[in-house]
Amino acid sequence: LLFPKVVAWGVHGHGSKLMAAMYLPWILGWALKVMDGEGRRAVGMTGLLLGLQILGGHPQITYYTLLVIGWLIFWNTVRPFEEKVRTLSAAVRWRRLGLVVAGLALGFLVSAILLLPVYEYSHISIRGQDTAGGGGVGLDYATGWSLAPAETASFILPSASGFGKATYLGHMPFNDYPNYFGVLIILLAAVAWSRGSRRLLTGLGVMILVAVTISFGNHGFGFYEWLYGWLPFFNKFRIPSMILVLTGFALAVMAARGAQELQEEIPAPVRPWFIPALLGGVGLVLLLGGVTGAARGPFISGFESLAATAGRQVVPALTDGAWALHKADLVRIGLILAAGASALMYGLRNEAFRKRGLVWVLALLVTV
């Protein structure tokens, strides 16, 4: 919910997109309950929530939701995530997969009053007029908001490519938000791998890699173009970077698992203090880079290089403004990571805090 891209949808009036995205975790959650054997209630809730999401009126987010469900539910059928599903016979798991499909079909029936007219209308909409025979939106138009690989630095430093229409100098026409996840979320997601449900984490990890590659659009080595030509209805959509909402969702699930691991026992690749030391070290580097200005040179150099590859003109006022934003981010993020490191180190010494307070401190820091 707090992924900056999703927040920006509300700020800039993309209400249908925001509402559709809110249904994603609920639909997937109930679909997983079907796989857990919760029966007709779970099937009905899957259908009801999907129907309501479609009636929200943003087919692209619904399309992404169906991709997530198809990917993870199929993965859970072949390589079950949890022990209670793993012990079932293959026949039972495949039957439950069929029930998930039935739930999705119910969702289509619930939303047919909107879905069918939209389908009939699509060949005369702007999304169907740019190619011969109304096949889909033209590829150049579809890939206008492709995320260049060089801009993935914004995953951990929100102003790495500038911010907003004023200082953003990347490859998109303009950008009003950072595709920011944060060091803390990514580290918590990595901690989840140390123990626990690695089959689920593998499925989510592969989904992250695929989603990021799709988000590259026309910078993505032809992968987006291949999907555009072969994946049904995919040619009706635009803004490749929109699919990063799935990356944010997957990281949120993984980070929750990681926080649970830290609550039970801080895993130690080398020593118990390794994770807090790593977090504190990164935080200290960012903080000092912002406070002392030592990061200014590398930032300006990278900023100007990105602008040159994007064919944009750089003027001192823009670089000064971009650095002011970036410097503030470095200081804020550095302080947040230092606080997280302190909480983790205290959790090593105080088991009661680790069991009852650590997760809340991490949740607060992620919120900030």
N, C-alpha and C positions, 0 to 999 in steps of 0.2 A: 504493500500500500504506500510505502514511503519512498519507493524508487523514484528519483527525480523526474524521469520521463513520464511516469504515471501522474505525479503531482502536476506537471506542466500541462497535461491534457485537461485537467480541471481548470487550471489558471487561464488557458487559452480557449476555453469554450468547447472542447471536444467531449461533450457529455456522454454521447452514445458510446464512444470508444472507452471512456473511463468506466462506465457502467458495465460494459461487456467484459472488461478485464477483471472486474470484481467477482464475476461469476466463475472465472477459470479455476481457482483452487477448490471451490465448492463442488463443481461438476466432477473434477478429477477425484476428489475425496470420496464422493458417493460411488463413483465407478470402481474405486479400489475396495469400497465396502461390498459391492457386488461380488468382487473376486474373493473377498473374505467369507462369503456365504451368508450375507445378511438378508438375502431373499427379495421378496416383492417390494418391500418398503424402499430398499436401496435402488432397485430398478426404477420405481416410480419417481423417487427424488432426482435421480439422474436425468430422467426425461423431463420432469417439471423444470428443473434449473436450466437445462439446455434450451428448452422452449422459451423461457423467460429471457435468456441471454440473446437468442435470435431476435425476439420481439424488441429488444433494446435497439436493434437497427444498425449494428456494425458488423457486417459479414466477414471482414478481414480478421478481426479478433476471434470471431467464432471459428473461422477456418483454422487459425492457430491453435485454438482450444481442441478442435477435433484431431489435429496433428499430434498434440501432446497426449491425448487420451489413446489414440491409435498406437503410438510408439510405446508408451509406458505400460498399457494394459497388455499389449502383445508380448512385451518383454517379460511382464509378470507371469504370463501364461507359460512361456518357454523356460524362463529362469526366475522362478518365484522369489519375491523380495523377502517375505517373512516365513518363518518356520511352519506356521499353521497352514499356509498354502503349499509350501514345499512338500509336505507329507502327503498331500492329496495325489490321487492318480491323475495321469495326463488327461484321461477322458473327462473327469470332473472339472478340471481346470478349463478345458476347451468348452464345456457346456456353460460354465460361468462366463467365459468370453462371449458366447452367444447371447447370454442375458444382458451383458453390457451393450451389445449391438441392438438388442431389443429396446433398451432404455433410450439409446440415441434415436432410434426410430420413433419412439413416443415423443421425444423432443421435437422432431421434425413435424409430427402431426399437430402438436400444440401450437407451433409457429407457422403452420401452413398458410394461414390467412395473410401473412406477410411474405413468407418465403416464396410462394408460387408467383405472386405478382412481380416481385423483384427479379425472379428468374426470367419471366416473360419480358420484363422491361430492359434487361441488361444489354440486349443487342442494339438498343437505340440510346443508351446512356453514354456519357463521355468515356466510360471504361470500355466501350465496345465499338467505338467509331474510328479509332486510329489505325486499325488493321483491316485488310481486305475481308469483306464478309462479316464485319463486326465481331471478329474473333476475340478481341481483348484490347486492353489499353496498350498503346505503342511502347516498345521497350525503352526508348530514350526517356519518355515521360514517366514510365514505371520506376526507373532507377534514379530519379532525380535526387532523392535523399539517401544515397548509398553512403555507408560509413567507410571511409578510407582506412586501411590498416594502420596508417600513421596516426590516426585519431583515436586508436584504442587506448592511448595513454589516459584519456578521460575516464576510463574505467576506475582508475585509482586517484587521479588528480583532476577534479572537475573542470578547471579552467586551463587545461593543458593546450587546448586549441582556441582559447578565447572563450567568451561567453556572451550569448545573446546576439542580436543583430549588429551591435556596435563593434565589438572586438573579435567576433568569430571570423576566422580567416581560413577555414577548412574547405573541403571539397563540396559540401552541400550548398544549395542556393542560399540558405540562411539557417540558423539554428537558435532556438530559444531555450535550450536546456542542455545539461551535460548528460551523457550516457554513463552516469557515475554509479558504481557499486560500493567502492571503498575497501581499504586494506583490511579493516576489521572483519567485514562480512566474508571476504575472500579467504582470510586466514581461518576463520571459524569453519568455513566450508571444507578447507583442506584438513583441519583437525578431525572432521567427521570420518575421513578415510582411515584414520589410525585404528579404528575398531568399529564393529557394528555391521550394519546392513550394506555391505559393499556392492551387492547386486543392484540395489536401488541407486546407490551413488554412481555406479558405472553407467546405468541408464540415464541418469540426470546429467552426468559428465559428457556423455556422447551427445546428448541433446544440446548442451551448451555449445559444444564445438560446431555442431551443424547450424545452430541458430546464428552464431557469430559469423560463420562463413556466408550464410544467406544474407546477413546484414551488410556485407561488403558490396552486394549488388554488382554493378559494373566494374568494381575493383577486385572481384572475387574469383578470378581465374576461370571464368566461364561457367561456374556452378549455377549461378542465378539464371543465366541464359538457358541452361539445360532444363532447370525446373520450369522456367517460363514456357518452354516448348512442349514439355511432356507431362507435367503434373496437372491434373484436371482443375480448371477454374483459377489456377495460380496466375494466369495472364490477365486476370481482372483486377489485380491489386497493384499498389504502388508503395513507395516509401519503404525500401528494404530494411532500413534501420528500425522500423516499428517492431520487427520480430525479436528485438532485444528484450522486450517485455518477458519473453519466455526465459531468457538468460537470468533476468532478475528473479523470476519466480523460482527457477531451479536452485539458484544460489541461496535464496531464502530458506528453502526446504533443507538444503545441505547445512546451512549455518545453524539452523535449529538443532539438527543432529549433533553438530560440533559442540554447541553450547551444552547439550545434554552430556556429551562425553566429558567436558571439562568439569561439569557439576559432579559427576561420579568419581572421576579420577583424572588428573591432568596427565595426558599421555606424554611420554618423554622419548623422542627419537634418539637423543644423546643423554641428556640429564633432565631432571624435573623442571629446572629453571629455563630450559631452552626456549620454549614458546614465549613466556613473558619477556625474556631477554631479547628475542627477535623482534617482538612487537615494540618494546621500548627503544631498541636501537633504531628501527625505522622511524619511529616518532621523533626521536632526538635529531636525526639527520634532517627530517623535514622541518622541524621547528627551528633549528639553527640556520638552515638554508633560507628560511623566510625572515627571521629576525636580523641576521647579519647581512642579508642581501647576497650571500654567496651563490645562491641559485639563480640570480638574475641573468648572468651571462649565458649559461646553458639554456635557460628558458627562452631568452630573446633569440638566440641562434636557432633553436628548434622551431620557434614561432615563425620566424622569417623564412626558414626553409619550407615549412608547410604552406605558407602563403605563396611562395614562388611556384611550388608544384601545383597549387590550385589556381594559378594564374591571377592572383589578387595583388593589389598594390598595398605596400606597407608604408605607413607614415608614422612619425614619432609619437603623435598623440595616441594612436592605436596601440603601439607597443607599450607605452607608458600605462595606459589604461588596463591593458591585458596583464601586465606585470603586477599592478596594484591588486587586481582580483586574485591572481595566482599566489602572490605573497600572503594575502589574507587566508587563502585556503591552506597554504603550507603551515601557517601558525595554528589555525584551528584544528586541522587534522593531526598535527604533531601533538597538540595538547590532549586530544581525544585518545590517541594511541598510547601516550604516556600514562593516562589515567587507566586505560585498559590493562596495560602492563603492570601497573601498581596493584590493581584488583586481583590479577592472576597470581602475582607474587605473594600477596597477602593470603590468597586461597591455599597456597602451598603450606602455609604455617598454621592456618586456622580452618580446620575441617568443617566446623559449624557454618562459617561464612561461605565456604565452597558449596556446601549442600543447600543452603537456604538463601544466600544473598548474591552470589556471583552472577547467576543468570540474569537477575534483575538489573545489576549494574551494567552488564554487557548490553542488555536490551535498551537501557537508557542511553548508553553511548552510541549505539547504532541509530537510535532516534535522533539524537543531537547531530 
